[in-house]
Amino acid sequence: MKTFYIRSLHWLAMLGFLLLGAAVSASLGALLG
């Protein structure tokens, strides 16, 4: 059960990083463009 919790937490962290990167790239594009 603990491995499942760690795996879901890992996937949530990866999704968070992807969303953060998308937001940063979008804001940079708006600032530069």
C-alpha distance matrix in Angstrom:
0.0 3.8 5.4 5.2 6.5 8.8 10.0 10.8 12.5 14.3 15.6 16.7 18.6 20.2 21.3 22.7 24.6 26.0 27.2 28.7 30.5 31.9 33.1 34.7 36.4 37.6 39.1 40.7 42.2 43.6 45.1 46.6 47.6
3.8 0.0 3.8 5.4 5.0 6.2 8.6 9.9 10.5 12.3 14.3 15.3 16.5 18.4 20.0 20.9 22.6 24.5 25.7 26.8 28.6 30.3 31.5 32.8 34.6 36.1 37.3 38.7 40.5 42.0 43.1 44.7 46.0
5.4 3.8 0.0 3.8 5.4 5.1 6.0 8.6 9.8 10.4 12.3 14.1 15.2 16.5 18.4 19.8 21.1 22.6 24.3 25.5 26.9 28.7 30.2 31.4 32.9 34.6 36.1 37.3 38.9 40.6 41.9 43.1 44.3
5.2 5.4 3.8 0.0 3.8 5.5 5.0 6.1 8.5 9.7 10.6 12.2 14.1 15.3 16.5 18.2 20.0 21.1 22.5 24.2 25.7 27.0 28.5 30.2 31.6 32.9 34.6 36.0 37.4 39.0 40.5 41.8 42.8
6.5 5.0 5.4 3.8 0.0 3.8 5.5 5.3 6.1 8.6 10.0 10.5 12.2 14.3 15.4 16.3 18.4 20.0 21.0 22.3 24.3 25.8 26.8 28.4 30.2 31.5 32.8 34.4 36.0 37.4 38.7 40.3 41.4
8.8 6.2 5.1 5.5 3.8 0.0 3.8 5.5 5.0 6.1 8.7 9.8 10.4 12.3 14.3 15.1 16.5 18.4 19.9 20.8 22.5 24.4 25.6 26.7 28.5 30.1 31.4 32.7 34.4 36.0 37.2 38.5 39.9
10.0 8.6 6.0 5.0 5.5 3.8 0.0 3.8 5.4 5.0 6.3 8.6 9.8 10.6 12.4 14.2 15.4 16.7 18.5 19.9 21.2 22.7 24.4 25.7 27.1 28.7 30.3 31.5 33.0 34.8 36.2 37.3 38.4
10.8 9.9 8.6 6.1 5.3 5.5 3.8 0.0 3.8 5.3 5.1 6.1 8.6 9.8 10.5 12.2 14.3 15.3 16.4 18.2 19.9 21.1 22.5 24.2 25.7 26.9 28.5 30.1 31.4 32.9 34.5 35.9 36.8
12.5 10.5 9.8 8.5 6.1 5.0 5.4 3.8 0.0 3.8 5.5 5.0 6.2 8.6 9.9 10.4 12.3 14.2 15.2 16.3 18.3 19.9 20.9 22.3 24.2 25.6 26.8 28.3 30.1 31.4 32.7 34.2 35.5
14.3 12.3 10.4 9.7 8.6 6.1 5.0 5.3 3.8 0.0 3.8 5.4 5.1 6.3 8.7 9.8 10.7 12.5 14.3 15.3 16.6 18.5 20.0 21.1 22.6 24.4 25.8 26.9 28.6 30.3 31.5 32.7 34.0
15.6 14.3 12.3 10.6 10.0 8.7 6.3 5.1 5.5 3.8 0.0 3.8 5.4 5.1 6.2 8.5 9.9 10.6 12.3 14.1 15.3 16.5 18.4 19.9 21.1 22.5 24.3 25.6 26.9 28.6 30.2 31.4 32.3
16.7 15.3 14.1 12.2 10.5 9.8 8.6 6.1 5.0 5.4 3.8 0.0 3.8 5.4 5.1 6.1 8.7 9.9 10.5 12.1 14.2 15.3 16.4 18.2 19.9 21.0 22.4 24.1 25.6 26.9 28.4 30.0 31.0
18.6 16.5 15.2 14.1 12.2 10.4 9.8 8.6 6.2 5.1 5.4 3.8 0.0 3.8 5.5 5.0 6.2 8.6 9.9 10.4 12.2 14.2 15.3 16.3 18.2 19.8 21.0 22.3 24.1 25.7 26.8 28.2 29.6
20.2 18.4 16.5 15.3 14.3 12.3 10.6 9.8 8.6 6.3 5.1 5.4 3.8 0.0 3.8 5.4 5.2 6.2 8.7 9.8 10.6 12.4 14.3 15.3 16.5 18.3 20.0 21.0 22.4 24.4 25.7 26.7 27.9
21.3 20.0 18.4 16.5 15.4 14.3 12.4 10.5 9.9 8.7 6.2 5.1 5.5 3.8 0.0 3.8 5.5 5.1 6.2 8.5 9.8 10.5 12.3 14.2 15.3 16.4 18.3 19.9 21.0 22.5 24.3 25.6 26.3
22.7 20.9 19.8 18.2 16.3 15.1 14.2 12.2 10.4 9.8 8.5 6.1 5.0 5.4 3.8 0.0 3.8 5.4 5.1 6.1 8.5 9.9 10.5 12.2 14.2 15.3 16.4 18.2 19.8 21.0 22.4 24.1 25.2
24.6 22.6 21.1 20.0 18.4 16.5 15.4 14.3 12.3 10.7 9.9 8.7 6.2 5.2 5.5 3.8 0.0 3.8 5.5 5.0 6.1 8.5 9.8 10.4 12.1 14.1 15.3 16.2 18.1 19.8 20.8 22.1 23.5
26.0 24.5 22.6 21.1 20.0 18.4 16.7 15.3 14.2 12.5 10.6 9.9 8.6 6.2 5.1 5.4 3.8 0.0 3.8 5.4 5.1 6.2 8.7 9.9 10.5 12.2 14.3 15.3 16.3 18.3 19.9 20.9 21.8
27.2 25.7 24.3 22.5 21.0 19.9 18.5 16.4 15.2 14.3 12.3 10.5 9.9 8.7 6.2 5.1 5.5 3.8 0.0 3.8 5.4 5.1 6.2 8.6 9.9 10.5 12.3 14.1 15.2 16.5 18.3 19.8 20.5
28.7 26.8 25.5 24.2 22.3 20.8 19.9 18.2 16.3 15.3 14.1 12.1 10.4 9.8 8.5 6.1 5.0 5.4 3.8 0.0 3.8 5.4 5.1 6.1 8.6 9.8 10.6 12.2 14.1 15.3 16.4 18.1 19.5
30.5 28.6 26.9 25.7 24.3 22.5 21.2 19.9 18.3 16.6 15.3 14.2 12.2 10.6 9.8 8.5 6.1 5.1 5.4 3.8 0.0 3.8 5.5 5.1 6.1 8.5 9.9 10.4 12.1 14.1 15.2 16.2 17.5
31.9 30.3 28.7 27.0 25.8 24.4 22.7 21.1 19.9 18.5 16.5 15.3 14.2 12.4 10.5 9.9 8.5 6.2 5.1 5.4 3.8 0.0 3.8 5.5 5.2 6.0 8.6 9.8 10.4 12.2 14.2 15.2 15.8
33.1 31.5 30.2 28.5 26.8 25.6 24.4 22.5 20.9 20.0 18.4 16.4 15.3 14.3 12.3 10.5 9.8 8.7 6.2 5.1 5.5 3.8 0.0 3.8 5.5 5.1 6.1 8.5 9.8 10.5 12.2 14.1 15.0
34.7 32.8 31.4 30.2 28.4 26.7 25.7 24.2 22.3 21.1 19.9 18.2 16.3 15.3 14.2 12.2 10.4 9.9 8.6 6.1 5.1 5.5 3.8 0.0 3.8 5.4 5.2 6.0 8.5 9.9 10.5 12.0 13.7
36.4 34.6 32.9 31.6 30.2 28.5 27.1 25.7 24.2 22.6 21.1 19.9 18.2 16.5 15.3 14.2 12.1 10.5 9.9 8.6 6.1 5.2 5.5 3.8 0.0 3.8 5.5 5.0 6.0 8.6 9.8 10.3 11.5
37.6 36.1 34.6 32.9 31.5 30.1 28.7 26.9 25.6 24.4 22.5 21.0 19.8 18.3 16.4 15.3 14.1 12.2 10.5 9.8 8.5 6.0 5.1 5.4 3.8 0.0 3.8 5.4 5.1 6.2 8.6 9.9 10.1
39.1 37.3 36.1 34.6 32.8 31.4 30.3 28.5 26.8 25.8 24.3 22.4 21.0 20.0 18.3 16.4 15.3 14.3 12.3 10.6 9.9 8.6 6.1 5.2 5.5 3.8 0.0 3.8 5.4 5.0 6.1 8.6 9.7
40.7 38.7 37.3 36.0 34.4 32.7 31.5 30.1 28.3 26.9 25.6 24.1 22.3 21.0 19.9 18.2 16.2 15.3 14.1 12.2 10.4 9.8 8.5 6.0 5.0 5.4 3.8 0.0 3.8 5.4 5.0 6.0 8.1
42.2 40.5 38.9 37.4 36.0 34.4 33.0 31.4 30.1 28.6 26.9 25.6 24.1 22.4 21.0 19.8 18.1 16.3 15.2 14.1 12.1 10.4 9.8 8.5 6.0 5.1 5.4 3.8 0.0 3.8 5.5 5.2 5.5
43.6 42.0 40.6 39.0 37.4 36.0 34.8 32.9 31.4 30.3 28.6 26.9 25.7 24.4 22.5 21.0 19.8 18.3 16.5 15.3 14.1 12.2 10.5 9.9 8.6 6.2 5.0 5.4 3.8 0.0 3.8 5.7 5.2
45.1 43.1 41.9 40.5 38.7 37.2 36.2 34.5 32.7 31.5 30.2 28.4 26.8 25.7 24.3 22.4 20.8 19.9 18.3 16.4 15.2 14.2 12.2 10.5 9.8 8.6 6.1 5.0 5.5 3.8 0.0 3.8 5.7
46.6 44.7 43.1 41.8 40.3 38.5 37.3 35.9 34.2 32.7 31.4 30.0 28.2 26.7 25.6 24.1 22.1 20.9 19.8 18.1 16.2 15.2 14.1 12.0 10.3 9.9 8.6 6.0 5.2 5.7 3.8 0.0 3.8
47.6 46.0 44.3 42.8 41.4 39.9 38.4 36.8 35.5 34.0 32.3 31.0 29.6 27.9 26.3 25.2 23.5 21.8 20.5 19.5 17.5 15.8 15.0 13.7 11.5 10.1 9.7 8.1 5.5 5.2 5.7 3.8 0.0
